Each structure stands twice: as structure tokens, then as C-alpha cells.
Amino acid sequence: MSTRFTDPRAARAAARGEAERVRAEAESVRAETRRAVAEDAARRAREERAEREQRSRRRAAERRQRLASAGGWIGAHPTELLMSVIVVVPALLAWSAMAAYGVDIYGPLGGVLPLFSEGAMWAFAFSVHLARRQGRPTGWLHTGVWTFAAVNAALNFLHGFGASGVVTGLVMALVSVGGVVAHQLITAAPMRTRRSRAEREAARTDRISQRRRVRMERAAVRRSVGELGADGSIRLRHAPGTVTLGRGPLGARRLRDAVVPGLPPNGSQRPEETDPGEQLAAEIGRWLSGEPTPSEPAGTAKTDSASSTASDSGTTDELSELVARTRRAIEAGELNPRPSRRAVQRHLGIRATTAQEVLRALRGRGGDGRAEVAA
């Protein structure tokens, strides 16, 4: 049996060495941990500092932007800024005075009296401003403003009159409504840009032309005729042409055929063959307006002499000139030897009644015109 000898000193030394190694490793681990923790803390501190600096820069930029915006608004609205004092100061004075008056009358609860007198007036004033910006009507809102302004002025006058007399009452009444009056003049009813003289004249001409156009359209509706459809509906029919606005025997507005230099007379560009329905509608329209119809042309009434016919259409010299022009046109072959009333009207550019009178004078009271033309 063999026995193994161990030196206690060597064992203790080995144990001490192992313990030192373990402690060294633990210390190394602790040092590494502390370093990692310190690095992480430093990194978080840097991130937080960078974030704080970024927030500080952002807030500074926002402050500068707000200041710039406020400066721009002040620069663009110096009048509104100055006038705001006129609006705010009277409102504060009247509010405090009416609160004191309410306490005198109703007790501690009367301090809310300005919510009725001042509050209602200002509520309508701000509503007018908002409605105008949104393009909504403001008529009744203006009525509310001035109604409650009158109520507020009356209450303040009674307060001042009861306290010190008429002068004090008038001062308090004027101060109570001074703010809302200034507000309406500044914001709720801004002045329009003054138009130039040419723009005002153009606008006036447009209004006059629009009124005349509407009156002529109404007169055209009154002289129109109806076309009855198979389903019982009515379609209004109008005789086209150049017309002017006149008045009938009873003063009612009516359309009259007009001859404008440079424009063809009514019916001169219509084809000889027209639709029977349209021709009937035109004849009915002329009959309703008192004008002659093709079936009974103007000038067919019997007269005692040719001079009476000439006096109805104009002067004798004008009629003679028209007759001479017609004879020259017949001799030149531009008109038939026995021209129709429509042909004379188209050639001379005159009204139908005048053309009929020219034919009557040309044919010599209804006689044959060939012999007279040949002469």
C-alpha cells in the first residue's frame, strides 16, 4: 500500500493563487461593467443634452416666428391696433359701471347684469363680423346690434341720471355704445375701394342696359303667342326682328319694329317660303301688338287723297324721293315692273307700312303702275 504525501504549504499557496486569480477576474469583470455603465450613462447624457438643445432651438425658432408674425400683423394693421384701444376702454368702463348698477338694484347677483346689456350687444357685433367674413346675410344681425346698443345706452343713461344728473347720464350712455360703434366702423363694415370714374360709368351703363333688357324681355313675353303641344303644354313663340321699346295707348310698355341704318329690316332675310306655323304665330303676334299683318297690310285704309298718305308716313319730299328711287330701280331692272311690297321694302330698307305707301303712290291710288312707270 502506497501513501501520497501532500505539502500543506504548497496546497495553501495554490489555494491562495487560485483565490487571487478569481478575485482578479471578478475585479476585471466589475471594472468592465463599470466602464460599460459609465459609457452608457455618458451616451444617454449626450443624447439628452442634444435633445434639450434641439428643443431649445425649436422653441427659439417658434418664438422668433411668432414675434415675426406679430410684427408683420402690427405692421399691416396699425390702424386696427390703435383703434382697439377705442373699442376696449369704453367696453371696460361700461361693463364695470353696469355691474355696479346691477348690484345696487338686484344685490350681489346683479353683478352679472352686463352679461345682458353689454354681452348681448357684443355678441351681435361679433356675429356680424363672422357672418360678413363667411358671406352670409347680416341684416338682422345689424338690427340686433343696434337694438341692444339702444338698450345698453338707455340703462347707462338711467344709471348716470339717477346718480348725478343728465350730463352724467349722457356721458355714460355715449361711452357704453362708443366701443361697439368703433368696432362696426373698423371691422364689421369695412369701406370698399373707391372705383375710378370710368369704372363707375361702366357699372352704371351695365345697370341701365340690364334694366332695358329686362323690360324688353317682359314686353316680348306679353306679345308672344303660344304653340299648343300634343301633351297640352304651351310653348311661347316670338317673331324675330329688330325692335325698340315704346308705350301703348294705356301707357303699357310694348315692342315696336325698328329700322336701324346698316341693318336689314325685319323679315328681309327670311325665305319667301316660311313654315305655316311660324307665319301664323308671327301674324298673331303682330295682330296682338296692333301692327299690320300680311293678310291686311298697312295703308289699305281708304283715303281721300295721296297727300294724306304722305303725311302719315313722313314728309311729302321723303315719300317722293322713295318713289323716285323705286322708279329708277324698275327702269334699271333691279325690280319687277309690278314689285311686291316685300321687294320694295327689301330694296329700300324701309318699314312695311312705308313700303306700302310707296306702292300706293307709285300705282296712283290703286291704278296700274306700268303706265305710270313707263311715263
Kinemage of the C-alpha trace (Angstrom):
@kinemage 1
@onewidth
@group {chain A} dominant
@subgroup {mainchain}
@vectorlist {calphas} color= white
{ca met a 1} P 0.000 0.000 0.000
{ca ser a 2} L 1.486 3.328 -1.186
{ca thr a 3} L 0.977 6.620 0.576
{ca arg a 4} L 0.820 10.031 -1.275
{ca phe a 5} L 2.339 12.914 0.615
{ca thr a 6} L 0.946 16.443 0.140
{ca asp a 7} L 2.728 19.500 1.342
{ca pro a 8} L 0.296 21.722 3.235
{ca arg a 9} L 2.219 24.844 2.388
{ca ala a 10} L 2.085 24.128 -1.311
{ca ala a 11} L -1.618 23.470 -1.051
{ca arg a 12} L -2.217 26.700 0.772
{ca ala a 13} L -0.100 28.586 -1.743
{ca ala a 14} L -2.022 27.036 -4.635
{ca ala a 15} L -5.279 27.914 -2.945
{ca arg a 16} L -4.144 31.461 -2.408
{ca gly a 17} L -3.116 31.707 -6.056
{ca glu a 18} L -6.450 30.382 -7.234
{ca ala a 19} L -8.251 32.856 -4.987
{ca glu a 20} L -6.154 35.708 -6.309
{ca arg a 21} L -6.954 34.672 -9.852
{ca val a 22} L -10.641 34.516 -9.112
{ca arg a 23} L -10.530 37.928 -7.415
{ca ala a 24} L -8.627 39.375 -10.367
{ca glu a 25} L -11.152 38.026 -12.807
{ca ala a 26} L -14.030 39.365 -10.716
{ca glu a 27} L -12.349 42.736 -10.464
{ca ser a 28} L -11.827 42.750 -14.214
{ca val a 29} L -15.467 41.937 -14.735
{ca arg a 30} L -16.519 44.667 -12.303
{ca ala a 31} L -14.223 47.168 -13.997
{ca glu a 32} L -15.622 46.235 -17.414
{ca thr a 33} L -19.142 46.572 -16.072
{ca arg a 34} L -18.389 49.977 -14.532
{ca arg a 35} L -16.854 51.129 -17.805
{ca ala a 36} L -19.859 49.943 -19.799
{ca val a 37} L -22.226 51.635 -17.352
{ca ala a 38} L -20.212 54.845 -17.478
{ca glu a 39} L -20.161 54.793 -21.270
{ca asp a 40} L -23.912 54.174 -21.399
{ca ala a 41} L -24.539 56.996 -18.934
{ca ala a 42} L -22.316 59.306 -20.929
{ca arg a 43} L -24.123 58.341 -24.127
{ca arg a 44} L -27.533 58.983 -22.557
{ca ala a 45} L -26.317 62.288 -21.200
{ca arg a 46} L -25.093 63.307 -24.636
{ca glu a 47} L -28.402 62.304 -26.220
{ca glu a 48} L -30.420 64.149 -23.594
{ca arg a 49} L -28.213 67.212 -23.961
{ca ala a 50} L -28.596 67.103 -27.743
{ca glu a 51} L -32.365 66.681 -27.369
{ca arg a 52} L -32.535 69.598 -24.925
{ca glu a 53} L -30.516 71.744 -27.278
{ca gln a 54} L -32.778 70.762 -30.184
{ca arg a 55} L -35.901 71.586 -28.179
{ca ser a 56} L -34.354 74.860 -27.125
{ca arg a 57} L -33.528 75.739 -30.734
{ca arg a 58} L -37.029 74.728 -31.858
{ca arg a 59} L -38.672 76.840 -29.142
{ca ala a 60} L -36.395 79.756 -30.015
{ca ala a 61} L -37.331 79.393 -33.699
{ca glu a 62} L -41.029 79.267 -32.806
{ca arg a 63} L -40.663 82.355 -30.628
{ca arg a 64} L -38.902 84.172 -33.427
{ca gln a 65} L -41.630 83.092 -35.863
{ca arg a 66} L -44.384 84.252 -33.501
{ca leu a 67} L -42.612 87.537 -32.946
{ca ala a 68} L -42.142 87.961 -36.699
{ca ser a 69} L -45.804 87.145 -37.301
{ca ala a 70} L -46.894 89.563 -34.596
{ca gly a 71} L -44.606 92.234 -36.011
{ca gly a 72} L -45.932 91.624 -39.514
{ca trp a 73} L -49.548 91.838 -38.309
{ca ile a 74} L -48.801 95.016 -36.372
{ca gly a 75} L -47.083 96.489 -39.425
{ca ala a 76} L -50.018 95.533 -41.667
{ca his a 77} L -52.747 96.636 -39.223
{ca pro a 78} L -51.563 99.763 -37.455
{ca thr a 79} L -54.999 101.342 -37.654
{ca glu a 80} L -56.749 98.321 -36.122
{ca leu a 81} L -54.181 98.189 -33.318
{ca leu a 82} L -54.674 101.838 -32.470
{ca met a 83} L -58.439 101.650 -32.786
{ca ser a 84} L -58.581 98.613 -30.480
{ca val a 85} L -57.969 100.997 -27.580
{ca ile a 86} L -61.165 102.843 -28.554
{ca val a 87} L -63.009 99.536 -28.528
{ca val a 88} L -61.621 98.030 -25.324
{ca val a 89} L -61.533 101.022 -22.968
{ca pro a 90} L -65.230 102.060 -23.327
{ca ala a 91} L -66.243 98.406 -23.006
{ca leu a 92} L -64.364 98.026 -19.698
{ca leu a 93} L -65.792 101.281 -18.303
{ca ala a 94} L -69.354 100.432 -19.285
{ca trp a 95} L -69.027 96.827 -18.018
{ca ser a 96} L -67.830 97.917 -14.575
{ca ala a 97} L -70.451 100.678 -14.297
{ca met a 98} L -73.292 98.353 -15.283
{ca ala a 99} L -72.052 95.694 -12.848
{ca ala a 100} L -72.167 98.218 -10.030
{ca tyr a 101} L -75.642 99.331 -11.127
{ca gly a 102} L -76.826 95.726 -11.159
{ca val a 103} L -75.525 95.201 -7.611
{ca asp a 104} L -77.382 98.316 -6.443
{ca ile a 105} L -80.647 97.038 -7.932
{ca tyr a 106} L -80.521 93.234 -7.573
{ca gly a 107} L -77.947 92.751 -4.869
{ca pro a 108} L -74.819 90.573 -5.235
{ca leu a 109} L -76.401 88.605 -8.095
{ca gly a 110} L -76.847 91.824 -10.075
{ca gly a 111} L -73.147 91.826 -10.894
{ca val a 112} L -73.999 89.697 -13.939
{ca leu a 113} L -76.245 92.431 -15.428
{ca pro a 114} L -73.533 93.400 -18.002
{ca leu a 115} L -73.876 89.908 -19.489
{ca phe a 116} L -77.280 91.060 -20.753
{ca ser a 117} L -76.667 94.711 -21.605
{ca glu a 118} L -73.069 94.643 -22.788
{ca gly a 119} L -72.827 90.935 -23.616
{ca ala a 120} L -75.824 90.819 -25.968
{ca met a 121} L -74.625 93.893 -27.847
{ca trp a 122} L -71.120 92.498 -28.320
{ca ala a 123} L -72.417 89.035 -29.219
{ca phe a 124} L -74.356 90.514 -32.155
{ca ala a 125} L -71.386 92.715 -33.096
{ca phe a 126} L -69.021 89.728 -33.353
{ca ser a 127} L -71.703 87.713 -35.166
{ca val a 128} L -71.902 90.462 -37.802
{ca his a 129} L -68.153 90.290 -38.283
{ca leu a 130} L -68.138 86.486 -38.665
{ca ala a 131} L -71.170 86.472 -40.965
{ca arg a 132} L -69.579 89.070 -43.238
{ca arg a 133} L -66.357 87.021 -43.492
{ca gln a 134} L -68.379 83.896 -44.372
{ca gly a 135} L -70.510 85.725 -46.951
{ca arg a 136} L -73.788 85.282 -45.047
{ca pro a 137} L -76.521 87.966 -44.764
{ca thr a 138} L -76.076 90.439 -41.909
{ca gly a 139} L -79.278 92.471 -41.973
{ca trp a 140} L -80.949 91.015 -38.875
{ca leu a 141} L -77.627 90.823 -37.057
{ca his a 142} L -77.167 94.557 -37.582
{ca thr a 143} L -80.668 95.059 -36.224
{ca gly a 144} L -79.701 93.092 -33.106
{ca val a 145} L -76.526 95.155 -32.650
{ca trp a 146} L -78.304 98.494 -32.694
{ca thr a 147} L -81.300 97.246 -30.702
{ca phe a 148} L -79.178 96.085 -27.777
{ca ala a 149} L -76.930 99.144 -28.165
{ca ala a 150} L -80.023 101.269 -27.599
{ca val a 151} L -80.965 99.132 -24.556
{ca asn a 152} L -77.433 99.449 -23.171
{ca ala a 153} L -77.362 103.207 -23.708
{ca ala a 154} L -80.759 103.597 -22.008
{ca leu a 155} L -79.669 101.579 -18.953
{ca asn a 156} L -76.431 103.542 -18.609
{ca phe a 157} L -78.293 106.833 -19.013
{ca leu a 158} L -80.709 105.873 -16.234
{ca his a 159} L -77.768 104.872 -14.046
{ca gly a 160} L -75.957 108.159 -14.566
{ca phe a 161} L -79.129 110.251 -14.387
{ca gly a 162} L -80.130 108.701 -11.082
{ca ala a 163} L -76.641 109.139 -9.652
{ca ser a 164} L -75.590 112.642 -10.763
{ca gly a 165} L -77.970 114.093 -13.331
{ca val a 166} L -78.494 114.421 -17.076
{ca val a 167} L -74.889 115.206 -18.017
{ca thr a 168} L -73.540 112.127 -16.260
{ca gly a 169} L -76.263 110.002 -17.827
{ca leu a 170} L -75.435 111.220 -21.316
{ca val a 171} L -71.709 110.611 -20.803
{ca met a 172} L -72.290 107.083 -19.543
{ca ala a 173} L -74.698 106.348 -22.396
{ca leu a 174} L -72.252 107.544 -25.059
{ca val a 175} L -69.333 105.648 -23.500
{ca ser a 176} L -71.385 102.440 -23.299
{ca val a 177} L -72.030 102.352 -27.047
{ca gly a 178} L -68.797 104.004 -28.207
{ca gly a 179} L -66.897 100.730 -28.307
{ca val a 180} L -69.398 98.843 -30.446
{ca val a 181} L -69.771 101.805 -32.812
{ca ala a 182} L -66.000 101.888 -33.302
{ca his a 183} L -65.974 98.100 -33.816
{ca gln a 184} L -68.633 98.281 -36.517
{ca leu a 185} L -66.826 101.095 -38.302
{ca ile a 186} L -63.443 99.307 -38.180
{ca thr a 187} L -64.151 95.608 -38.760
{ca ala a 188} L -67.788 94.778 -39.375
{ca ala a 189} L -68.414 97.231 -42.234
{ca pro a 190} L -65.113 97.998 -43.985
{ca met a 191} L -65.119 100.664 -46.680
{ca arg a 192} L -64.944 99.475 -50.273
{ca thr a 193} L -62.123 100.542 -52.516
{ca arg a 194} L -63.172 103.659 -54.378
{ca arg a 195} L -63.698 102.913 -58.047
{ca ser a 196} L -62.451 105.141 -60.805
{ca arg a 197} L -64.773 107.354 -62.828
{ca ala a 198} L -64.538 105.028 -65.825
{ca glu a 199} L -65.471 102.019 -63.674
{ca arg a 200} L -68.446 103.863 -62.183
{ca glu a 201} L -69.665 104.913 -65.648
{ca ala a 202} L -69.249 101.346 -66.955
{ca ala a 203} L -71.180 99.953 -63.984
{ca arg a 204} L -73.951 102.498 -64.498
{ca thr a 205} L -74.162 101.647 -68.211
{ca asp a 206} L -74.381 97.951 -67.347
{ca arg a 207} L -77.220 98.602 -64.912
{ca ile a 208} L -79.146 100.684 -67.463
{ca ser a 209} L -78.683 98.074 -70.205
{ca gln a 210} L -79.745 95.295 -67.863
{ca arg a 211} L -82.931 97.164 -66.885
{ca arg a 212} L -83.784 97.854 -70.531
{ca arg a 213} L -83.103 94.265 -71.481
{ca val a 214} L -85.425 93.001 -68.751
{ca arg a 215} L -88.192 95.418 -69.766
{ca met a 216} L -87.937 94.384 -73.414
{ca glu a 217} L -87.992 90.699 -72.489
{ca arg a 218} L -91.141 91.241 -70.417
{ca ala a 219} L -92.758 93.110 -73.290
{ca ala a 220} L -91.748 90.296 -75.646
{ca val a 221} L -93.423 87.761 -73.361
{ca arg a 222} L -96.618 89.843 -73.370
{ca arg a 223} L -96.709 89.928 -77.187
{ca ser a 224} L -95.733 86.292 -77.653
{ca val a 225} L -98.136 83.619 -78.812
{ca gly a 226} L -98.457 80.080 -77.561
{ca glu a 227} L -97.998 76.862 -79.506
{ca leu a 228} L -100.078 74.077 -78.020
{ca gly a 229} L -98.322 70.734 -77.927
{ca ala a 230} L -99.855 67.279 -78.137
{ca asp a 231} L -99.358 66.817 -74.397
{ca gly a 232} L -101.186 70.041 -73.577
{ca ser a 233} L -98.061 72.073 -72.865
{ca ile a 234} L -97.647 75.588 -74.235
{ca arg a 235} L -94.509 76.786 -75.978
{ca leu a 236} L -94.136 80.528 -76.393
{ca arg a 237} L -93.297 81.647 -79.911
{ca his a 238} L -91.773 85.005 -80.844
{ca ala a 239} L -91.394 86.763 -84.185
{ca pro a 240} L -87.669 87.581 -84.547
{ca gly a 241} L -86.595 91.011 -85.687
{ca thr a 242} L -85.201 94.367 -84.664
{ca val a 243} L -87.431 96.057 -82.125
{ca thr a 244} L -87.471 99.029 -79.785
{ca leu a 245} L -89.372 99.707 -76.584
{ca gly a 246} L -92.367 102.005 -76.633
{ca arg a 247} L -95.670 102.533 -74.858
{ca gly a 248} L -99.175 101.680 -75.887
{ca pro a 249} L -102.280 103.881 -75.636
{ca leu a 250} L -102.737 102.983 -71.975
{ca gly a 251} L -99.093 103.538 -71.084
{ca ala a 252} L -98.103 99.871 -71.036
{ca arg a 253} L -94.679 99.047 -72.460
{ca arg a 254} L -94.739 97.314 -75.828
{ca leu a 255} L -92.275 96.385 -78.547
{ca arg a 256} L -92.256 98.198 -81.878
{ca asp a 257} L -90.421 97.227 -85.036
{ca ala a 258} L -87.377 99.414 -85.589
{ca val a 259} L -85.313 100.279 -88.656
{ca val a 260} L -81.612 100.710 -87.883
{ca pro a 261} L -79.242 102.095 -90.550
{ca gly a 262} L -76.874 99.374 -91.636
{ca leu a 263} L -79.152 96.543 -90.507
{ca pro a 264} L -81.646 94.755 -92.764
{ca pro a 265} L -85.303 95.471 -91.971
{ca asn a 266} L -87.385 92.906 -90.153
{ca gly a 267} L -88.156 89.922 -92.330
{ca ser a 268} L -85.733 90.946 -95.141
{ca gln a 269} L -83.552 87.888 -94.638
{ca arg a 270} L -86.344 85.408 -94.172
{ca pro a 271} L -87.016 82.995 -97.015
{ca glu a 272} L -90.071 83.592 -99.139
{ca glu a 273} L -91.452 80.217 -98.136
{ca thr a 274} L -91.797 80.038 -94.369
{ca asp a 275} L -93.225 77.435 -92.103
{ca pro a 276} L -97.037 77.886 -91.853
{ca gly a 277} L -96.954 77.553 -88.069
{ca glu a 278} L -94.264 80.205 -87.702
{ca gln a 279} L -96.039 82.514 -90.160
{ca leu a 280} L -99.315 82.129 -88.245
{ca ala a 281} L -97.552 82.815 -84.926
{ca ala a 282} L -95.925 85.942 -86.373
{ca glu a 283} L -99.228 87.223 -87.738
{ca ile a 284} L -100.980 86.627 -84.411
{ca gly a 285} L -98.157 88.430 -82.586
{ca arg a 286} L -98.405 91.428 -84.912
{ca trp a 287} L -102.166 91.436 -84.564
{ca leu a 288} L -101.948 91.391 -80.764
{ca ser a 289} L -99.455 94.280 -80.777
{ca gly a 290} L -101.623 96.326 -83.139
{ca glu a 291} L -99.218 96.089 -86.091
{ca pro a 292} L -100.386 95.325 -89.649
{ca thr a 293} L -100.393 91.717 -90.833
{ca pro a 294} L -99.535 90.421 -94.323
{ca ser a 295} L -103.167 89.485 -94.843
{ca glu a 296} L -104.172 93.093 -94.153
{ca pro a 297} L -101.142 95.260 -94.894
{ca ala a 298} L -100.787 98.754 -93.556
{ca gly a 299} L -102.032 101.534 -95.707
{ca thr a 300} L -105.066 99.701 -97.137
{ca ala a 301} L -107.454 102.107 -95.447
{ca lys a 302} L -109.138 104.311 -97.993
{ca thr a 303} L -108.128 107.952 -98.042
{ca asp a 304} L -109.385 110.940 -99.974
{ca ser a 305} L -106.032 111.976 -101.463
{ca ala a 306} L -102.409 110.920 -101.786
{ca ser a 307} L -101.334 113.835 -99.584
{ca ser a 308} L -102.973 112.251 -96.524
{ca thr a 309} L -100.977 109.063 -97.154
{ca ala a 310} L -97.755 111.044 -97.410
{ca ser a 311} L -98.443 112.880 -94.160
{ca asp a 312} L -98.902 109.537 -92.302
{ca ser a 313} L -95.512 108.108 -93.339
{ca gly a 314} L -93.439 111.257 -93.181
{ca thr a 315} L -92.980 114.349 -95.287
{ca thr a 316} L -94.047 114.536 -98.931
{ca asp a 317} L -90.474 115.097 -100.057
{ca glu a 318} L -89.310 111.881 -98.382
{ca leu a 319} L -92.098 109.872 -99.981
{ca ser a 320} L -91.366 111.421 -103.385
{ca glu a 321} L -87.693 110.504 -103.026
{ca leu a 322} L -88.603 106.900 -102.184
{ca val a 323} L -90.958 106.735 -105.166
{ca ala a 324} L -88.248 108.134 -107.459
{ca arg a 325} L -85.719 105.584 -106.183
{ca thr a 326} L -88.238 102.809 -106.808
{ca arg a 327} L -88.860 104.009 -110.389
{ca arg a 328} L -85.135 104.140 -111.072
{ca ala a 329} L -84.769 100.600 -109.750
{ca ile a 330} L -87.617 99.405 -112.033
{ca glu a 331} L -86.071 101.129 -115.046
{ca ala a 332} L -82.678 99.612 -114.224
{ca gly a 333} L -84.197 96.137 -113.957
{ca glu a 334} L -83.456 95.793 -110.252
{ca leu a 335} L -87.167 95.467 -109.500
{ca asn a 336} L -90.050 93.929 -111.396
{ca pro a 337} L -92.394 96.261 -113.248
{ca arg a 338} L -95.020 95.442 -110.620
{ca pro a 339} L -92.896 94.929 -107.490
{ca ser a 340} L -94.311 93.474 -104.338
{ca arg a 341} L -94.372 95.280 -101.067
{ca arg a 342} L -91.720 92.940 -99.676
{ca ala a 343} L -89.400 93.585 -102.645
{ca val a 344} L -89.736 97.373 -102.251
{ca gln a 345} L -89.161 97.081 -98.512
{ca arg a 346} L -86.046 94.946 -99.011
{ca his a 347} L -84.630 97.167 -101.733
{ca leu a 348} L -85.158 100.494 -99.936
{ca gly a 349} L -84.546 99.222 -96.390
{ca ile a 350} L -87.742 100.755 -95.022
{ca arg a 351} L -90.616 99.630 -92.868
{ca ala a 352} L -93.511 97.621 -94.251
{ca thr a 353} L -96.009 100.450 -93.838
{ca thr a 354} L -93.738 102.893 -95.656
{ca ala a 355} L -93.188 100.401 -98.476
{ca gln a 356} L -96.952 100.004 -98.847
{ca glu a 357} L -97.375 103.768 -99.109
{ca val a 358} L -94.617 103.926 -101.739
{ca leu a 359} L -96.518 101.315 -103.797
{ca arg a 360} L -99.777 103.236 -103.423
{ca ala a 361} L -98.126 106.447 -104.590
{ca leu a 362} L -96.332 104.592 -107.389
{ca arg a 363} L -99.517 102.966 -108.691
{ca gly a 364} L -101.609 106.101 -108.379
{ca arg a 365} L -104.348 105.291 -105.892
{ca gly a 366} L -104.578 101.649 -106.826
{ca gly a 367} L -104.275 102.074 -110.586
{ca asp a 368} L -101.976 100.156 -112.885
{ca gly a 369} L -98.388 101.071 -112.219
{ca arg a 370} L -96.949 100.049 -115.589
{ca ala a 371} L -98.256 103.017 -117.473
{ca glu a 372} L -97.155 105.373 -114.737
{ca val a 373} L -93.665 103.863 -114.608
{ca ala a 374} L -93.350 103.960 -118.366
{ca ala a 375} L -94.319 107.595 -118.263
